[in-house]
Amino acid sequence: MRTPCALLLLSLTACMDSTLNPLGGVAGPRLDFTASAPKYYGGGRAAYAHVEQGRIVVQGRGVTPTRCHRLTGALSEAGSELKLRLDAEPAQGPDVACGDALGVAEYRAVIWNLGPGEYRLHVFDARHPDVGILAQSIRVP
């Protein structure tokens, strides 16, 4: 006869999502991304990265097709290679005279849930994937 504890353990194991770490939490790198509202174009793309409390912090500027777009970020990983893709989506909200001018938005991307080690970070614009904004090796203690 199985004990209630063994049944509970079997139930928890069967219900675990493959993206969960068995010790608790989500496995693999995660991204928190925030961006300002785009302003009129005033400078190009830029990015710099540093380590802060075991997380990689990337700050910079991204270009949007108009001021009526918002800057977004997405993270992908393959082993120790991290790719931060910047993109622009039409903004929701009241109609604003957008014009044809490019916009520029400042952003902050925090990559967390990283293990210690050496990472290769690439930041690029989804509309121009062949043009890198940043390529940097960075060590997380």
C-alpha positions in Angstrom: 0.0 0.0 0.0 1.3 3.5 -0.9 1.6 6.2 1.7 -0.1 9.5 1.1 3.3 11.2 0.8 4.3 8.9 -2.0 1.0 9.6 -3.9 1.6 13.3 -3.5 5.1 13.0 -4.9 3.9 11.0 -7.8 1.1 13.6 -8.5 3.6 16.5 -8.4 6.1 14.8 -10.7 3.4 14.0 -13.2 2.1 17.6 -13.3 5.5 19.3 -13.6 5.9 21.4 -16.7 9.1 20.7 -18.7 10.1 24.4 -18.3 10.1 24.2 -14.5 13.2 23.5 -12.4 12.5 20.5 -10.2 14.0 22.4 -7.2 11.4 25.2 -7.8 11.2 28.1 -10.2 11.6 28.4 -13.9 14.6 27.0 -15.7 16.7 29.0 -18.1 17.4 32.7 -18.7 14.4 35.1 -18.4 14.0 38.7 -19.6 12.4 41.8 -18.1 12.2 44.5 -20.7 11.1 48.1 -20.3 11.2 50.9 -22.9 10.3 54.6 -23.0 7.8 56.0 -25.4 9.6 56.8 -28.7 10.6 60.4 -29.3 11.6 62.0 -32.5 14.6 60.4 -34.0 17.7 61.8 -32.3 20.6 59.4 -32.6 21.1 55.8 -33.6 20.9 52.4 -32.0 23.2 51.9 -29.1 23.6 49.3 -26.3 25.9 48.6 -23.4 25.8 45.7 -20.9 27.1 45.0 -17.4 26.5 42.5 -14.6 24.5 43.6 -11.6 23.7 41.2 -8.8 24.1 38.0 -11.0 22.0 39.5 -13.8 23.0 40.9 -17.1 21.7 44.4 -17.6 21.5 45.9 -21.1 20.7 49.6 -21.6 20.4 51.4 -24.8 18.4 53.1 -27.6 16.3 51.4 -30.3 14.8 52.8 -33.4 11.1 52.5 -34.3 9.4 53.1 -37.7 7.4 56.0 -36.2 6.6 57.4 -32.8 3.4 55.4 -32.9 5.3 52.2 -32.3 6.6 50.7 -29.1 9.9 49.0 -28.7 9.8 45.4 -27.6 12.5 42.9 -26.7 12.7 39.1 -26.9 15.4 36.7 -25.6 16.6 33.5 -27.1 19.4 31.3 -25.8 21.5 28.4 -27.1 23.8 27.2 -24.4 26.0 30.1 -23.3 24.9 32.3 -26.3 22.2 34.9 -25.5 20.4 36.9 -28.2 18.3 40.0 -27.4 16.1 40.9 -30.4 14.7 44.4 -30.5 11.5 44.9 -32.5 8.8 47.5 -32.9 5.0 47.0 -32.7 2.2 49.4 -33.4 1.2 51.0 -30.1 -2.3 50.7 -28.8 -4.2 53.8 -27.8 -5.6 57.0 -29.2 -4.7 58.1 -32.7 -1.8 60.4 -32.7 -0.3 62.2 -35.7 2.7 59.9 -36.3 4.2 61.3 -39.4 6.9 59.5 -41.3 9.7 60.3 -39.0 11.6 57.5 -37.2 11.3 57.3 -33.4 14.0 56.5 -30.8 13.2 54.8 -27.5 15.5 54.1 -24.5 15.3 50.6 -23.1 16.5 48.5 -20.2 16.7 44.8 -20.5 17.4 42.6 -17.5 18.4 39.0 -18.2 18.0 36.9 -15.0 17.9 33.3 -13.8 21.4 32.8 -15.1 24.0 30.3 -13.7 27.5 31.5 -13.1 29.7 31.4 -16.2 30.8 33.1 -19.4 28.1 34.2 -21.8 28.2 35.6 -25.3 25.6 38.4 -25.7 24.3 39.6 -29.0 21.8 42.5 -29.4 20.3 43.1 -32.7 17.3 44.8 -34.5 14.8 42.4 -35.9 14.3 44.6 -38.9 18.0 44.5 -39.6 19.2 41.2 -38.2 22.5 41.3 -40.1 23.5 44.5 -38.4 24.6 43.9 -34.8 24.1 46.5 -32.2 26.2 44.8 -29.5 28.3 41.6 -29.4 30.0 41.1 -26.0 31.4 38.3 -23.8 30.3 38.8 -20.3 31.0 36.9 -17.1 28.4 36.2 -14.5 29.9 35.3 -11.1 
